[in-house]
Amino acid sequence: MEQRTLGRTGRQVSVVGLGTWQLGADWGDVSEADALAVLEASVEAGVTVFDTADVYGDGRSEQVIGTFLKSHDGITVATKMGRRVDQVPDNYVLDNFRAWTDRSRRNLGVDTLDLVQLHCPPSAVIDADATYDALDTLVADGAIAAYGVSVETADQALAAIARPHVASVQIILNAFRLKPLDAVLPAAREAGVGIIARVPLASGLLSGKYDASTTFAPDDHRTYNRDGSAFDVGETFSGVDYETGVRSAQEFTALVSDLDVTPAQAAIAWIVQQLGVSTVIPGARNAEQARANAAAGEVGALPDAVLEGVTRIYDTYFRDAIHGRW
């Protein structure tokens, strides 16, 4: 699989990585055996970067990855911190950063974390000099090798990109969320900051597998966070209402029906094709999904008709409703 430089980390990572929110059992139950099988299938398919967080399963995702790392090397692990406390700027301080990174180091079984990302913190945290002073201290101490910021909005991304030691920015980017193409990706390319594209399938909508009658488990965020009551609603179905998402996904499926790929693979390949993207991190609940997602990294450039169709669908269903929001 093609490898790209992950911004200022200097690390080479696969254009399709693996998001491991599911492995924390936050999308319904996933056994440890199944989680390890997902990691193994991903690596066998060429994936060299895993994205996780200290809150995924309250550390379970990191722990499973830590078990896997005992018998595998050459993998970059990007974790995240900050969502274990109330989301107020006063909690984003060096003492907490030390405690959180120490916990992640234990979970992952490593001395130095490859990449730590602030996990969608308040804008005031992203804007504060003290935030980056504290993160620089962790780098100097050897607890982390590099740091980045996971964000909800384009404005937050641009603020983080402007910081001289930010290695990467993680942002929602998919065929239903095009705003990062306007300014974020160009700014990241200019600054040499990596872009990690998350929620590439709009919480599964772009897989083409759902219809209006589809239901999800009660402990799946696609059930309990549709109104944004648990965390930013933009993380669930990219912030669009489910019915609109299904209708739009059906149009996307029709758009790519003549290609020799699944809708999910086409959706991931579309992101890979965007200039400035370092890696895309779809999740997988089983080994088959992991292999299929990784195969999207080999699709190559999509036809112009597909690129134009993505823009048309976005302009029809999403631009007025969400473009100004995130």
C-alpha positions, 0 to 999 in steps of 0.5 A: 500500500502507498505510504505517506509522511504523517506530517511533522512526525516524519513517519511513513504511514499507510494511506489507509489506516485503522480506526479502533473506536469499535474495538473499545466496544463503543459500537456494540460488543466486540470480543478481544479475539475479534479485535485482535483478528481485526488488527492482524488482518489490517496489518496483513493487508498493508496497514501501518497506522492505528488510531485509538484513544484513552476513552475508547472502552475506557482504555480497552482499545489501547490495551488490545493494541498493546497486546498486539504490539508485543508480537508486531513491530513497524506500526505507528500508533496515534492515540488521543487524550482529554475526554476523560474529564469535564471539557473546560480549559482548566483541565487541559494542564501539564499535570493531567497531560502527564497522568493521561499519557502515563496511562496510555503508555501503560495500556500500550506497553510502550515507553514513548507514545508515537503520536498523542492528539488532543481529543477534540478539546474546547477551542480555548485550549487549541488557542492557548500558548500554555497548551503547546508549552505543556505538550512540548514538555512531554516531548522533551521528557520523552513521554511522547514523540509528537503531538497533534490535535483532533478537531471538530471544526475547520477553524479549530484545524486552522488554529492548530496548523498554525502552531509550529510543533503540531505534527498532525490534525485529525478531522472529519472528512468524507463525501458528506463533509467537504468543508476541509477541502476549502482551506484546511487541506491547503493550509496543512500542505503548506505547513507540512502538517499531516491530515488524518481523515476520520469518519470516512464512511459517515458512521457507515452510511457510505457503505451503502448497507443501511436503509430507513428501517435499519436499527442499531444497538442501544450501546451504539453511538448511532442510536444514542448520539443522533441528537448530540447528547453524548458528544458532538453530533457531527461525529454521528452520521457526519451531523446529518439527519439519518433519513437524509443520510440514507437517501444521499448514500443511495445516490452515492451508491448509484454514482459508483455502481459501474466501478469494480469496488464497493461503495465503502471502498469508493468512499475511502478512495475518494478521501485518499485522492484528496491532496494533503491527506496523510491517512484515512482511518476507517474502523472495522468490526471484523477481519473481513471489513478490515481487509476490504477497507485496506483494499481501498488504498489500492483503488487509485484515482476515481473518474472525474464523473465520480468526483463531480457527482460527490460535489453535486450530492453535497451541494444538493443535500448538505451544503446549506445544512452543515457547511457553515457549522463545522 
